[in-house]
Amino acid sequence: MAPNVVIRFILGVAVLLFADTAMNARDLGQWDDPANAELKNWYQALKQPDNPAATCCGEADAYWADAFEATSDGSYVAIITDPRDDEPLGRIHRDIGTRIVVPEKQNQME
């Protein structure tokens, strides 16, 4: 699978989780390491696909979703594959294998 497809699905999952769940996203210092500077800047620059003036999410909102399904009606379903510990990232827990439908308006697939 192409890396940009994976990134877009991760973004879709992050947007969906941010939109559907009240989260207290915060930077707990986990991204202050200079080795993570490029990743931190990328997350901070993300915008909502259906509202480009609004920021999308933060590092604490992101879950790896390296697997996905396409439904017969054309919807995409992101499947959480993220084994990282949630507490250091300041996020709520989502079980590996959790399936999340990515709303069409949140999908940045081109």
N, CA, C and O atoms as a GROMACS GRO file, in nm:
protein
  440
    1MET      N    1   0.085  -0.117   0.000
    1MET     CA    2   0.000   0.000   0.000
    1MET      C    3   0.090   0.124   0.000
    1MET      O    4   0.190   0.127   0.072
    2ALA      N    5   0.058   0.223  -0.077
    2ALA     CA    6   0.139   0.344  -0.088
    2ALA      C    7   0.134   0.422   0.043
    2ALA      O    8   0.029   0.430   0.106
    3PRO      N    9   0.248   0.480   0.085
    3PRO     CA   10   0.253   0.554   0.211
    3PRO      C   11   0.153   0.667   0.219
    3PRO      O   12   0.098   0.692   0.326
    4ASN      N   13   0.128   0.738   0.108
    4ASN     CA   14   0.033   0.849   0.115
    4ASN      C   15  -0.109   0.801   0.140
    4ASN      O   16  -0.188   0.875   0.200
    5VAL      N   17  -0.144   0.681   0.098
    5VAL     CA   18  -0.276   0.626   0.126
    5VAL      C   19  -0.289   0.598   0.274
    5VAL      O   20  -0.392   0.627   0.335
    6VAL      N   21  -0.186   0.541   0.333
    6VAL     CA   22  -0.187   0.511   0.476
    6VAL      C   23  -0.199   0.641   0.555
    6VAL      O   24  -0.278   0.648   0.650
    7ILE      N   25  -0.124   0.741   0.518
    7ILE     CA   26  -0.128   0.870   0.588
    7ILE      C   27  -0.268   0.930   0.578
    7ILE      O   28  -0.320   0.985   0.676
    8ARG      N   29  -0.329   0.920   0.462
    8ARG     CA   30  -0.463   0.977   0.446
    8ARG      C   31  -0.566   0.902   0.530
    8ARG      O   32  -0.658   0.964   0.584
    9PHE      N   33  -0.551   0.772   0.541
    9PHE     CA   34  -0.642   0.698   0.627
    9PHE      C   35  -0.620   0.731   0.773
    9PHE      O   36  -0.716   0.743   0.849
   10ILE      N   37  -0.495   0.746   0.812
   10ILE     CA   38  -0.466   0.787   0.950
   10ILE      C   39  -0.529   0.922   0.977
   10ILE      O   40  -0.589   0.944   1.082
   11LEU      N   41  -0.515   1.013   0.883
   11LEU     CA   42  -0.576   1.145   0.897
   11LEU      C   43  -0.727   1.133   0.908
   11LEU      O   44  -0.789   1.199   0.991
   12GLY      N   45  -0.787   1.049   0.824
   12GLY     CA   46  -0.931   1.031   0.830
   12GLY      C   47  -0.978   0.978   0.964
   12GLY      O   48  -1.079   1.023   1.018
   13VAL      N   49  -0.905   0.883   1.017
   13VAL     CA   50  -0.939   0.828   1.149
   13VAL      C   51  -0.925   0.936   1.255
   13VAL      O   52  -1.011   0.951   1.342
   14ALA      N   53  -0.818   1.011   1.249
   14ALA     CA   54  -0.795   1.117   1.347
   14ALA      C   55  -0.908   1.220   1.342
   14ALA      O   56  -0.958   1.263   1.446
   15VAL      N   57  -0.947   1.259   1.222
   15VAL     CA   58  -1.055   1.357   1.208
   15VAL      C   59  -1.185   1.301   1.261
   15VAL      O   60  -1.257   1.369   1.333
   16LEU      N   61  -1.214   1.177   1.226
   16LEU     CA   62  -1.337   1.115   1.273
   16LEU      C   63  -1.341   1.107   1.425
   16LEU      O   64  -1.441   1.142   1.488
   17LEU      N   65  -1.233   1.062   1.484
   17LEU     CA   66  -1.229   1.050   1.629
   17LEU      C   67  -1.240   1.187   1.695
   17LEU      O   68  -1.305   1.202   1.798
   18PHE      N   69  -1.178   1.286   1.635
   18PHE     CA   70  -1.184   1.421   1.690
   18PHE      C   71  -1.326   1.476   1.680
   18PHE      O   72  -1.374   1.541   1.773
   19ALA      N   73  -1.393   1.450   1.570
   19ALA     CA   74  -1.526   1.504   1.548
   19ALA      C   75  -1.632   1.434   1.633
   19ALA      O   76  -1.729   1.497   1.675
   20ASP      N   77  -1.615   1.305   1.658
   20ASP     CA   78  -1.718   1.227   1.726
   20ASP      C   79  -1.695   1.209   1.876
   20ASP      O   80  -1.783   1.157   1.945
   21THR      N   81  -1.581   1.249   1.927
   21THR     CA   82  -1.549   1.224   2.066
   21THR      C   83  -1.497   1.350   2.131
   21THR      O   84  -1.412   1.419   2.074
   22ALA      N   85  -1.546   1.380   2.249
   22ALA     CA   86  -1.492   1.494   2.323
   22ALA      C   87  -1.359   1.451   2.383
   22ALA      O   88  -1.354   1.365   2.471
   23MET      N   89  -1.253   1.512   2.336
   23MET     CA   90  -1.120   1.476   2.384
   23MET      C   91  -1.049   1.600   2.435
   23MET      O   92  -1.069   1.711   2.385
   24ASN      N   93  -0.969   1.579   2.534
   24ASN     CA   94  -0.884   1.685   2.585
   24ASN      C   95  -0.744   1.663   2.529
   24ASN      O   96  -0.655   1.616   2.599
   25ALA      N   97  -0.727   1.697   2.402
   25ALA     CA   98  -0.597   1.678   2.338
   25ALA      C   99  -0.500   1.780   2.394
   25ALA      O  100  -0.532   1.897   2.413
   26ARG      N  101  -0.380   1.732   2.421
   26ARG     CA  102  -0.278   1.823   2.476
   26ARG      C  103  -0.142   1.766   2.445
   26ARG      O  104  -0.124   1.645   2.425
   27ASP      N  105  -0.049   1.854   2.442
   27ASP     CA  106   0.090   1.816   2.421
   27ASP      C  107   0.153   1.795   2.558
   27ASP      O  108   0.168   1.890   2.635
   28LEU      N  109   0.190   1.673   2.588
   28LEU     CA  110   0.250   1.641   2.716
   28LEU      C  111   0.402   1.641   2.708
   28LEU      O  112   0.471   1.587   2.795
   29GLY      N  113   0.454   1.701   2.603
   29GLY     CA  114   0.598   1.706   2.585
   29GLY      C  115   0.654   1.593   2.503
   29GLY      O  116   0.774   1.588   2.478
   30GLN      N  117   0.567   1.500   2.461
   30GLN     CA  118   0.616   1.383   2.388
   30GLN      C  119   0.670   1.420   2.250
   30GLN      O  120   0.740   1.339   2.189
   31TRP      N  121   0.640   1.537   2.201
   31TRP     CA  122   0.684   1.578   2.068
   31TRP      C  123   0.794   1.684   2.073
   31TRP      O  124   0.828   1.742   1.970
   32ASP      N  125   0.849   1.709   2.191
   32ASP     CA  126   0.953   1.812   2.204
   32ASP      C  127   1.091   1.763   2.161
   32ASP      O  128   1.183   1.843   2.144
   33ASP      N  129   1.105   1.634   2.144
   33ASP     CA  130   1.232   1.578   2.098
   33ASP      C  131   1.259   1.630   1.957
   33ASP      O  132   1.175   1.615   1.869
   34PRO      N  133   1.376   1.691   1.934
   34PRO     CA  134   1.407   1.743   1.799
   34PRO      C  135   1.393   1.637   1.689
   34PRO      O  136   1.369   1.672   1.574
   35ALA      N  137   1.408   1.511   1.723
   35ALA     CA  138   1.392   1.405   1.624
   35ALA      C  139   1.250   1.397   1.571
   35ALA      O  140   1.227   1.344   1.462
   36ASN      N  141   1.153   1.449   1.647
   36ASN     CA  142   1.013   1.445   1.607
   36ASN      C  143   0.963   1.579   1.551
   36ASN      O  144   0.843   1.594   1.529
   37ALA      N  145   1.052   1.674   1.528
   37ALA     CA  146   1.012   1.808   1.486
   37ALA      C  147   0.932   1.807   1.356
   37ALA      O  148   0.830   1.875   1.344
   38GLU      N  149   0.978   1.731   1.259
   38GLU     CA  150   0.908   1.728   1.129
   38GLU      C  151   0.767   1.670   1.143
   38GLU      O  152   0.672   1.722   1.085
   39LEU      N  153   0.755   1.563   1.222
   39LEU     CA  154   0.624   1.502   1.244
   39LEU      C  155   0.532   1.598   1.320
   39LEU      O  156   0.414   1.610   1.286
   40LYS      N  157   0.584   1.664   1.420
   40LYS     CA  158   0.505   1.759   1.498
   40LYS      C  159   0.453   1.871   1.408
   40LYS      O  160   0.336   1.907   1.416
   41ASN      N  161   0.539   1.926   1.324
   41ASN     CA  162   0.498   2.033   1.234
   41ASN      C  163   0.392   1.986   1.136
   41ASN      O  164   0.299   2.060   1.104
   42TRP      N  165   0.404   1.861   1.089
   42TRP     CA  166   0.305   1.807   0.997
   42TRP      C  167   0.169   1.798   1.064
   42TRP      O  168   0.068   1.840   1.006
   43TYR      N  169   0.164   1.743   1.187
   43TYR     CA  170   0.036   1.734   1.258
   43TYR      C  171  -0.024   1.872   1.282
   43TYR      O  172  -0.144   1.891   1.265
   44GLN      N  173   0.058   1.967   1.321
   44GLN     CA  174   0.007   2.100   1.352
   44GLN      C  175  -0.045   2.172   1.229
   44GLN      O  176  -0.126   2.264   1.240
   45ALA      N  177   0.000   2.132   1.110
   45ALA     CA  178  -0.043   2.196   0.986
   45ALA      C  179  -0.169   2.132   0.927
   45ALA      O  180  -0.225   2.185   0.831
   46LEU      N  181  -0.214   2.020   0.980
   46LEU     CA  182  -0.332   1.953   0.926
   46LEU      C  183  -0.457   2.039   0.942
   46LEU      O  184  -0.475   2.105   1.044
   47LYS      N  185  -0.542   2.036   0.841
   47LYS     CA  186  -0.668   2.111   0.843
   47LYS      C  187  -0.783   2.016   0.818
   47LYS      O  188  -0.765   1.909   0.759
   48GLN      N  189  -0.901   2.054   0.861
   48GLN     CA  190  -1.020   1.973   0.836
   48GLN      C  191  -1.055   1.981   0.688
   48GLN      O  192  -1.064   2.091   0.633
   49PRO      N  193  -1.075   1.867   0.621
   49PRO     CA  194  -1.104   1.868   0.478
   49PRO      C  195  -1.228   1.950   0.441
   49PRO      O  196  -1.230   2.016   0.337
   50ASP      N  197  -1.330   1.946   0.525
   50ASP     CA  198  -1.453   2.018   0.494
   50ASP      C  199  -1.456   2.158   0.554
   50ASP      O  200  -1.554   2.231   0.539
   51ASN      N  201  -1.348   2.197   0.623
   51ASN     CA  202  -1.337   2.331   0.682
   51ASN      C  203  -1.189   2.367   0.687
   51ASN      O  204  -1.128   2.363   0.795
   52PRO      N  205  -1.129   2.403   0.574
   52PRO     CA  206  -0.984   2.424   0.565
   52PRO      C  207  -0.929   2.534   0.656
   52PRO      O  208  -0.808   2.540   0.677
   53ALA      N  209  -1.016   2.618   0.710
   53ALA     CA  210  -0.968   2.723   0.800
   53ALA      C  211  -0.946   2.670   0.942
   53ALA      O  212  -0.880   2.736   1.023
   54ALA      N  213  -1.000   2.554   0.972
   54ALA     CA  214  -0.992   2.498   1.107
   54ALA      C  215  -0.885   2.390   1.113
   54ALA      O  216  -0.868   2.310   1.021
   55THR      N  217  -0.813   2.389   1.224
   55THR     CA  218  -0.714   2.284   1.242
   55THR      C  219  -0.784   2.150   1.261
   55THR      O  220  -0.898   2.143   1.306
   56CYS      N  221  -0.714   2.048   1.225
   56CYS     CA  222  -0.772   1.914   1.228
   56CYS      C  223  -0.758   1.851   1.366
   56CYS      O  224  -0.857   1.817   1.430
   57CYS      N  225  -0.637   1.836   1.407
   57CYS     CA  226  -0.615   1.754   1.524
   57CYS      C  227  -0.472   1.771   1.574
   57CYS      O  228  -0.390   1.839   1.512
   58GLY      N  229  -0.446   1.709   1.683
   58GLY     CA  230  -0.312   1.711   1.739
   58GLY      C  231  -0.257   1.570   1.747
   58GLY      O  232  -0.323   1.473   1.710
   59GLU      N  233  -0.136   1.560   1.796
   59GLU     CA  234  -0.072   1.430   1.806
   59GLU      C  235  -0.151   1.333   1.892
   59GLU      O  236  -0.151   1.213   1.866
   60ALA      N  237  -0.219   1.383   1.994
   60ALA     CA  238  -0.293   1.297   2.086
   60ALA      C  239  -0.420   1.240   2.023
   60ALA      O  240  -0.483   1.150   2.079
   61ASP      N  241  -0.458   1.291   1.907
   61ASP     CA  242  -0.579   1.244   1.840
   61ASP      C  243  -0.551   1.136   1.737
   61ASP      O  244  -0.645   1.080   1.680
   62ALA      N  245  -0.426   1.106   1.714
   62ALA     CA  246  -0.391   1.018   1.602
   62ALA      C  247  -0.376   0.872   1.646
   62ALA      O  248  -0.317   0.842   1.749
   63TYR      N  249  -0.430   0.784   1.564
   63TYR     CA  250  -0.416   0.640   1.580
   63TYR      C  251  -0.368   0.584   1.447
   63TYR      O  252  -0.413   0.627   1.341
   64TRP      N  253  -0.278   0.490   1.452
   64TRP     CA  254  -0.236   0.424   1.329
   64TRP      C  255  -0.351   0.337   1.280
   64TRP      O  256  -0.414   0.265   1.358
   65ALA      N  257  -0.378   0.346   1.152
   65ALA     CA  258  -0.481   0.264   1.090
   65ALA      C  259  -0.424   0.215   0.958
   65ALA      O  260  -0.460   0.263   0.851
   66ASP      N  261  -0.336   0.117   0.969
   66ASP     CA  262  -0.266   0.066   0.851
   66ASP      C  263  -0.349  -0.032   0.770
   66ASP      O  264  -0.302  -0.084   0.668
   67ALA      N  265  -0.470  -0.059   0.814
   67ALA     CA  266  -0.559  -0.147   0.740
   67ALA      C  267  -0.690  -0.073   0.715
   67ALA      O  268  -0.729   0.014   0.793
   68PHE      N  269  -0.758  -0.107   0.607
   68PHE     CA  270  -0.886  -0.045   0.578
   68PHE      C  271  -0.970  -0.140   0.494
   68PHE      O  272  -0.921  -0.238   0.439
   69GLU      N  273  -1.097  -0.108   0.487
   69GLU     CA  274  -1.191  -0.181   0.402
   69GLU      C  275  -1.268  -0.079   0.320
   69GLU      O  276  -1.292   0.033   0.365
   70ALA      N  277  -1.307  -0.118   0.203
   70ALA     CA  278  -1.398  -0.038   0.121
   70ALA      C  279  -1.530  -0.112   0.118
   70ALA      O  280  -1.534  -0.231   0.088
   71THR      N  281  -1.638  -0.042   0.150
   71THR     CA  282  -1.769  -0.106   0.151
   71THR      C  283  -1.830  -0.100   0.011
   71THR      O  284  -1.780  -0.030  -0.076
   72SER      N  285  -1.938  -0.173  -0.009
   72SER     CA  286  -2.003  -0.178  -0.139
   72SER      C  287  -2.062  -0.043  -0.180
   72SER      O  288  -2.080  -0.016  -0.299
   73ASP      N  289  -2.092   0.042  -0.082
   73ASP     CA  290  -2.146   0.175  -0.116
   73ASP      C  291  -2.036   0.279  -0.135
   73ASP      O  292  -2.064   0.398  -0.152
   74GLY      N  293  -1.910   0.235  -0.132
   74GLY     CA  294  -1.799   0.326  -0.158
   74GLY      C  295  -1.740   0.391  -0.035
   74GLY      O  296  -1.647   0.471  -0.046
   75SER      N  297  -1.791   0.360   0.083
   75SER     CA  298  -1.736   0.417   0.206
   75SER      C  299  -1.604   0.347   0.241
   75SER      O  300  -1.581   0.232   0.204
   76TYR      N  301  -1.521   0.419   0.313
   76TYR     CA  302  -1.396   0.361   0.363
   76TYR      C  303  -1.410   0.337   0.512
   76TYR      O  304  -1.467   0.418   0.585
   77VAL      N  305  -1.358   0.225   0.556
   77VAL     CA  306  -1.359   0.191   0.698
   77VAL      C  307  -1.213   0.174   0.740
   77VAL      O  308  -1.145   0.083   0.694
   78ALA      N  309  -1.167   0.262   0.826
   78ALA     CA  310  -1.031   0.254   0.878
   78ALA      C  311  -1.029   0.155   0.994
   78ALA      O  312  -1.122   0.152   1.075
   79ILE      N  313  -0.925   0.074   1.002
   79ILE     CA  314  -0.913  -0.026   1.107
   79ILE      C  315  -0.791   0.008   1.192
   79ILE      O  316  -0.678   0.011   1.142
   80ILE      N  317  -0.815   0.034   1.319
   80ILE     CA  318  -0.708   0.072   1.411
   80ILE      C  319  -0.608  -0.042   1.422
   80ILE      O  320  -0.646  -0.157   1.447
   81THR      N  321  -0.478  -0.009   1.404
   81THR     CA  322  -0.370  -0.108   1.416
   81THR      C  323  -0.263  -0.059   1.513
   81THR      O  324  -0.153  -0.114   1.517
   82ASP      N  325  -0.295   0.042   1.591
   82ASP     CA  326  -0.197   0.112   1.674
   82ASP      C  327  -0.176   0.043   1.808
   82ASP      O  328  -0.265   0.043   1.892
   83PRO      N  329  -0.055  -0.017   1.830
   83PRO     CA  330  -0.029  -0.085   1.957
   83PRO      C  331   0.032   0.006   2.064
   83PRO      O  332   0.057  -0.038   2.175
   84ARG      N  333   0.055   0.134   2.030
   84ARG     CA  334   0.121   0.223   2.126
   84ARG      C  335   0.036   0.246   2.251
   84ARG      O  336  -0.087   0.242   2.245
   85ASP      N  337   0.102   0.270   2.362
   85ASP     CA  338   0.035   0.299   2.488
   85ASP      C  339  -0.036   0.433   2.476
   85ASP      O  340   0.024   0.530   2.428
   86ASP      N  341  -0.160   0.440   2.518
   86ASP     CA  342  -0.239   0.562   2.505
   86ASP      C  343  -0.201   0.670   2.605
   86ASP      O  344  -0.203   0.789   2.572
   87GLU      N  345  -0.168   0.632   2.725
   87GLU     CA  346  -0.144   0.730   2.831
   87GLU      C  347  -0.034   0.831   2.797
   87GLU      O  348  -0.056   0.951   2.814
   88PRO      N  349   0.083   0.790   2.750
   88PRO     CA  350   0.186   0.889   2.716
   88PRO      C  351   0.144   0.983   2.603
   88PRO      O  352   0.195   1.094   2.592
   89LEU      N  353   0.052   0.938   2.519
   89LEU     CA  354   0.004   1.020   2.408
   89LEU      C  355  -0.115   1.107   2.448
   89LEU      O  356  -0.158   1.192   2.371
   90GLY      N  357  -0.168   1.085   2.569
   90GLY     CA  358  -0.279   1.166   2.618
   90GLY      C  359  -0.408   1.145   2.541
   90GLY      O  360  -0.484   1.239   2.519
   91ARG      N  361  -0.433   1.022   2.499
   91ARG     CA  362  -0.552   0.996   2.420
   91ARG      C  363  -0.635   0.885   2.485
   91ARG      O  364  -0.586   0.812   2.571
   92ILE      N  365  -0.762   0.874   2.443
   92ILE     CA  366  -0.846   0.767   2.495
   92ILE      C  367  -0.807   0.636   2.426
   92ILE      O  368  -0.747   0.638   2.319
   93HIS      N  369  -0.841   0.525   2.486
   93HIS     CA  370  -0.804   0.395   2.432
   93HIS      C  371  -0.902   0.352   2.322
   93HIS      O  372  -1.023   0.366   2.336
   94ARG      N  373  -0.846   0.300   2.214
   94ARG     CA  374  -0.922   0.236   2.107
   94ARG      C  375  -0.858   0.101   2.083
   94ARG      O  376  -0.738   0.093   2.057
   95ASP      N  377  -0.935  -0.006   2.092
   95ASP     CA  378  -0.881  -0.140   2.073
   95ASP      C  379  -0.828  -0.158   1.932
   95ASP      O  380  -0.884  -0.105   1.836
   96ILE      N  381  -0.721  -0.235   1.920
   96ILE     CA  382  -0.672  -0.275   1.788
   96ILE      C  383  -0.784  -0.354   1.722
   96ILE      O  384  -0.845  -0.441   1.784
   97GLY      N  385  -0.809  -0.324   1.596
   97GLY     CA  386  -0.917  -0.390   1.523
   97GLY      C  387  -1.045  -0.309   1.520
   97GLY      O  388  -1.139  -0.344   1.448
   98THR      N  389  -1.051  -0.200   1.599
   98THR     CA  390  -1.170  -0.115   1.596
   98THR      C  391  -1.188  -0.060   1.456
   98THR      O  392  -1.093  -0.008   1.396
   99ARG      N  393  -1.308  -0.070   1.403
   99ARG     CA  394  -1.339  -0.021   1.268
   99ARG      C  395  -1.414   0.111   1.279
   99ARG      O  396  -1.509   0.124   1.356
  100ILE      N  397  -1.369   0.208   1.201
  100ILE     CA  398  -1.430   0.341   1.203
  100ILE      C  399  -1.459   0.383   1.060
  100ILE      O  400  -1.368   0.390   0.977
  101VAL      N  401  -1.587   0.411   1.033
  101VAL     CA  402  -1.625   0.459   0.900
  101VAL      C  403  -1.578   0.603   0.887
  101VAL      O  404  -1.606   0.687   0.972
  102VAL      N  405  -1.506   0.630   0.780
  102VAL     CA  406  -1.457   0.765   0.754
  102VAL      C  407  -1.563   0.837   0.671
  102VAL      O  408  -1.589   0.797   0.557
  103PRO      N  409  -1.626   0.943   0.726
  103PRO     CA  410  -1.729   1.014   0.650
  103PRO      C  411  -1.672   1.070   0.520
  103PRO      O  412  -1.557   1.115   0.516
  104GLU      N  413  -1.752   1.068   0.416
  104GLU     CA  414  -1.706   1.116   0.285
  104GLU      C  415  -1.650   1.257   0.293
  104GLU      O  416  -1.549   1.288   0.230
  105LYS      N  417  -1.716   1.344   0.371
  105LYS     CA  418  -1.670   1.482   0.380
  105LYS      C  419  -1.535   1.496   0.453
  105LYS      O  420  -1.469   1.599   0.443
  106GLN      N  421  -1.495   1.391   0.525
  106GLN     CA  422  -1.368   1.393   0.596
  106GLN      C  423  -1.259   1.319   0.519
  106GLN      O  424  -1.143   1.318   0.561
  107ASN      N  425  -1.295   1.258   0.409
  107ASN     CA  426  -1.202   1.177   0.334
  107ASN      C  427  -1.123   1.264   0.236
  107ASN      O  428  -1.182   1.334   0.153
  108GLN      N  429  -0.991   1.259   0.247
  108GLN     CA  430  -0.908   1.339   0.158
  108GLN      C  431  -0.848   1.257   0.045
  108GLN      O  432  -0.752   1.300  -0.018
  109MET      N  433  -0.905   1.141   0.020
  109MET     CA  434  -0.856   1.058  -0.091
  109MET      C  435  -0.885   1.131  -0.221
  109MET      O  436  -0.994   1.185  -0.240
  110GLU      N  437  -0.787   1.132  -0.310
  110GLU     CA  438  -0.805   1.198  -0.439
  110GLU      C  439  -0.779   1.104  -0.552
  110GLU      O  440  -0.789   1.143  -0.668
   0.00000   0.00000   0.00000
